[in-house]
Amino acid sequence: MSSPSPFTPADEPAAPRFDASAAPSIVARGVSKSYVGGDGSRIQVLGSVDLEVRPGELVSVIGQSGSGKSTLLHVLGALDHPDTGEVSIGGQRVSSLKEEPLALLRSRSIGFVFQFHHLLREFSALENVMMPQLIAGTPTGRARDRARELLELMGLGARAEHKPAQLSGGEQQRVAVARALANRPLALLADEPSGNLDPDTSERLHDALFRVCQEERAAMVLVTHDLGLAARADRVLRLHGGQLVNVGPEPSGPAAGE
């Protein structure tokens, strides 16, 4: 007998955690992206993708390895340019921005969490979380208070003055999550944020991450292989053949996390 799908709805669906009538914070329209392969052929990764994510909404994206999930996040976060289509963050069309205002948009309005933390090793945990705020022009005292607040939330208040080399891998990743949330971003883009953590640490990280996103109305797109984690989202989408499709109560075809 097969086990129940993690996407099977409960008898009493939970109330929506976001306002479906709110203007979306993240909008993608007709986004496509391809690359040239080693043999010179063009490989289509994204094909006319449409997506809207509203403030406080959590959307998870699943799919096979190599299906383009990370490429999608890079395009949504203005780290890569689509071949066609348009991405907007907070109503601002990304393609209309020159390099300097685009860098400001990324630093002030978009938070990134990757599988590897990329912390600045010469700075303490507190200083790492302060850094994006200082770059965005936040006064030092306010940046320090915000950093301490987030580190406490992540269970790292006592480790604030430690440098990355003095922290465990799980602690370093929690610092990276706090750093991504430091500027209260409109959009939070997470690529396997707990991929290197043990189950208990992952659960605590996810709980804190989701709570902060909803309280601060961040629109979140989460790429994950973890079907249990994906099922906690407001919407679950599968990227397959360059297209985003809604995942129903019983996902069909290859396992979503392969």
C-alpha positions as CSV (number, residue, x, y, z in Angstrom):
1,M,0.0,0.0,0.0
2,S,1.5,3.3,-1.0
3,S,2.0,6.0,1.5
4,P,-0.1,9.2,1.3
5,S,1.2,12.0,-0.8
6,P,2.5,14.9,1.2
7,F,0.5,17.1,-1.1
8,T,-2.9,15.6,-0.1
9,P,-5.0,18.4,1.3
10,A,-6.2,18.1,4.9
11,D,-9.9,17.6,5.7
12,E,-10.0,21.2,7.1
13,P,-7.7,23.4,5.0
14,A,-5.8,26.0,6.9
15,A,-6.7,29.6,6.4
16,P,-4.5,31.3,3.7
17,R,-1.5,32.9,5.3
18,F,-1.4,35.7,2.7
19,D,-3.8,38.1,1.0
20,A,-4.6,36.7,-2.4
21,S,-5.9,40.1,-3.6
22,A,-2.6,41.9,-2.8
23,A,-0.4,43.1,-5.6
24,P,2.3,40.5,-6.2
25,S,5.8,41.2,-5.1
26,I,7.3,38.9,-7.7
27,V,6.1,38.7,-11.2
28,A,7.5,36.7,-14.1
29,R,5.9,37.0,-17.6
30,G,6.9,34.8,-20.5
31,V,10.4,34.2,-19.1
32,S,12.6,31.9,-21.2
33,K,16.3,30.9,-20.8
34,S,18.6,28.7,-22.8
35,Y,22.3,27.9,-22.8
36,V,24.7,26.6,-25.5
37,G,25.8,23.1,-24.8
38,G,29.3,21.7,-25.2
39,D,28.4,20.5,-28.7
40,G,27.2,23.9,-29.8
41,S,23.5,23.0,-29.5
42,R,21.1,25.3,-27.6
43,I,19.5,23.8,-24.5
44,Q,16.2,25.3,-23.5
45,V,16.0,25.4,-19.7
46,L,13.0,27.7,-19.1
47,G,10.2,28.1,-21.7
48,S,7.8,31.0,-21.3
49,V,7.4,30.8,-17.5
50,D,4.7,32.8,-15.8
51,L,4.7,33.3,-12.0
52,E,3.2,35.6,-9.4
53,V,4.0,35.5,-5.7
54,R,2.2,37.8,-3.3
55,P,3.5,39.3,0.0
56,G,3.6,36.7,2.7
57,E,3.1,33.8,0.2
58,L,5.4,30.8,0.2
59,V,5.8,29.0,-3.2
60,S,7.9,25.9,-3.3
61,V,9.4,24.6,-6.6
62,I,10.3,20.9,-7.0
63,G,11.7,19.0,-10.0
64,Q,14.4,16.7,-11.1
65,S,18.0,17.7,-10.8
66,G,19.0,19.7,-13.9
67,S,15.4,20.8,-14.6
68,G,16.3,24.5,-14.2
69,K,15.2,25.3,-10.7
70,S,18.3,27.2,-9.8
71,T,18.2,29.0,-13.1
72,L,14.7,30.1,-12.3
73,L,15.8,31.6,-9.0
74,H,18.8,33.4,-10.6
75,V,16.5,35.0,-13.2
76,L,13.9,36.0,-10.6
77,G,16.6,37.5,-8.4
78,A,18.2,39.5,-11.3
79,L,21.4,37.4,-11.1
80,D,20.9,36.3,-14.7
81,H,19.0,37.8,-17.6
82,P,16.2,35.9,-19.4
83,D,16.4,35.5,-23.2
84,T,12.8,36.7,-23.4
85,G,10.1,37.8,-21.0
86,E,10.1,40.2,-18.0
87,V,10.6,40.0,-14.3
88,S,9.3,42.6,-11.8
89,I,10.1,42.9,-8.1
90,G,7.8,45.2,-6.1
91,G,6.4,46.6,-9.4
92,Q,9.9,47.5,-10.7
93,R,10.8,46.0,-14.1
94,V,14.2,44.5,-13.7
95,S,15.1,44.8,-17.4
96,S,14.6,48.6,-17.3
97,L,17.3,49.1,-14.7
98,K,21.0,50.0,-15.3
99,E,23.7,48.2,-13.3
100,E,23.8,50.6,-10.3
101,P,20.0,50.7,-9.6
102,L,19.9,47.0,-10.3
103,A,22.5,46.3,-7.7
104,L,20.5,48.5,-5.2
105,L,17.3,46.5,-6.0
106,R,19.1,43.2,-5.3
107,S,20.6,44.5,-2.0
108,R,17.5,46.2,-0.7
109,S,14.5,44.2,-2.1
110,I,15.8,40.6,-2.7
111,G,17.1,38.2,-0.1
112,F,19.1,35.1,-1.3
113,V,19.7,31.9,0.6
114,F,21.8,29.3,-1.1
115,Q,22.8,25.7,-0.1
116,F,26.3,27.0,0.7
117,H,26.4,29.9,3.1
118,H,29.1,32.2,1.5
119,L,29.8,34.0,4.7
120,L,32.6,36.5,4.9
121,R,35.1,34.6,7.0
122,E,36.9,37.6,8.5
123,F,33.8,39.0,10.1
124,S,31.7,37.8,13.0
125,A,28.2,36.4,12.6
126,L,26.8,39.7,13.8
127,E,28.9,41.7,11.3
128,N,27.8,39.3,8.5
129,V,24.2,40.0,9.2
130,M,24.8,43.7,9.5
131,M,26.7,43.9,6.2
132,P,23.8,44.1,3.7
133,Q,22.1,46.7,5.9
134,L,25.1,48.9,6.0
135,I,25.5,48.6,2.2
136,A,21.9,49.7,1.9
137,G,22.5,52.7,4.1
138,T,21.0,51.6,7.4
139,P,22.6,53.4,10.4
140,T,25.0,51.2,12.3
141,G,23.1,51.1,15.5
142,R,19.9,50.0,13.8
143,A,21.7,47.5,11.7
144,R,23.3,46.0,14.8
145,D,19.9,45.8,16.6
146,R,18.3,44.1,13.6
147,A,21.2,41.6,13.3
148,R,20.9,40.7,16.9
149,E,17.2,40.2,16.7
150,L,17.5,37.8,13.7
151,L,20.4,35.9,15.3
152,E,18.3,35.4,18.4
153,L,15.4,34.2,16.3
154,M,17.8,31.7,14.7
155,G,19.0,30.5,18.1
156,L,22.4,32.1,17.7
157,G,22.3,35.0,20.1
158,A,25.1,33.5,22.1
159,R,27.2,33.0,19.0
160,A,26.9,36.5,17.5
161,E,30.5,37.5,18.1
162,H,31.9,34.2,16.6
163,K,33.5,34.1,13.2
164,P,32.3,31.5,10.6
165,A,35.3,29.2,11.3
166,Q,34.1,29.0,14.9
167,L,30.6,27.9,14.0
168,S,29.2,24.6,12.9
169,G,27.9,24.1,9.4
170,G,24.3,24.4,10.6
171,E,25.1,27.6,12.5
172,Q,26.8,29.1,9.5
173,Q,23.7,28.4,7.4
174,R,21.4,30.0,10.0
175,V,23.6,33.1,9.9
176,A,23.2,33.1,6.1
177,V,19.4,33.0,6.5
178,A,19.5,35.8,9.0
179,R,21.7,37.8,6.6
180,A,19.2,37.2,3.7
181,L,16.3,38.6,5.9
182,A,18.3,41.5,7.3
183,N,16.9,44.2,4.9
184,R,13.3,43.0,5.2
185,P,13.3,42.0,1.5
186,L,10.1,42.0,-0.7
187,A,11.3,38.8,-2.2
188,L,13.2,35.9,-0.6
189,L,14.7,33.3,-2.9
190,A,15.9,30.1,-1.3
191,D,17.8,27.3,-3.0
192,E,17.9,24.2,-0.8
193,P,18.5,26.3,2.3
194,S,18.8,23.3,4.6
195,G,20.4,20.9,2.3
196,N,23.4,20.4,4.5
197,L,21.6,20.3,7.9
198,D,20.4,17.5,10.1
199,P,16.6,17.0,10.3
200,D,16.1,18.7,13.7
201,T,18.2,21.8,12.8
202,S,16.4,21.9,9.4
203,E,13.0,21.9,11.1
204,R,13.9,24.7,13.4
205,L,15.4,26.7,10.5
206,H,12.3,26.2,8.4
207,D,9.9,27.3,11.2
208,A,11.9,30.5,11.9
209,L,12.2,31.2,8.1
210,F,8.5,30.8,7.4
211,R,7.4,32.8,10.4
212,V,9.7,35.8,9.6
213,C,8.6,35.8,6.0
214,Q,4.9,35.8,6.9
215,E,5.3,38.4,9.6
216,E,7.3,40.7,7.4
217,R,5.3,40.0,4.2
218,A,8.1,38.7,2.1
219,A,7.2,36.8,-1.0
220,M,9.2,33.5,-0.9
221,V,10.2,31.1,-3.6
222,L,11.8,28.0,-2.2
223,V,13.6,25.3,-4.3
224,T,13.8,22.0,-2.6
225,H,14.1,18.3,-3.0
226,D,12.3,17.7,0.3
227,L,8.7,16.9,-0.4
228,G,7.7,17.3,3.2
229,L,9.2,20.8,3.3
230,A,7.6,21.6,-0.1
231,A,4.2,20.5,1.2
232,R,4.3,23.2,3.8
233,A,4.1,25.9,1.1
234,D,1.0,27.8,0.1
235,R,1.6,26.5,-3.4
236,V,3.7,23.7,-4.8
237,L,4.9,23.9,-8.4
238,R,6.9,21.4,-10.4
239,L,9.4,22.6,-13.0
240,H,9.3,20.1,-15.9
241,G,10.3,20.6,-19.5
242,G,10.9,24.2,-18.9
243,Q,7.4,24.8,-17.6
244,L,6.0,25.4,-14.1
245,V,2.9,23.2,-13.4
246,N,0.8,23.0,-10.3
247,V,1.3,19.9,-8.2
248,G,-2.0,18.2,-7.4
249,P,-3.0,15.9,-4.6
250,E,-1.2,12.9,-6.2
251,P,2.0,14.0,-8.1
252,S,2.5,11.7,-11.1
253,G,5.5,10.8,-13.1
254,P,9.1,10.7,-11.8
255,A,9.6,11.5,-8.2
256,A,9.5,15.2,-7.7
257,G,12.8,15.3,-5.8
258,E,14.9,13.2,-8.0
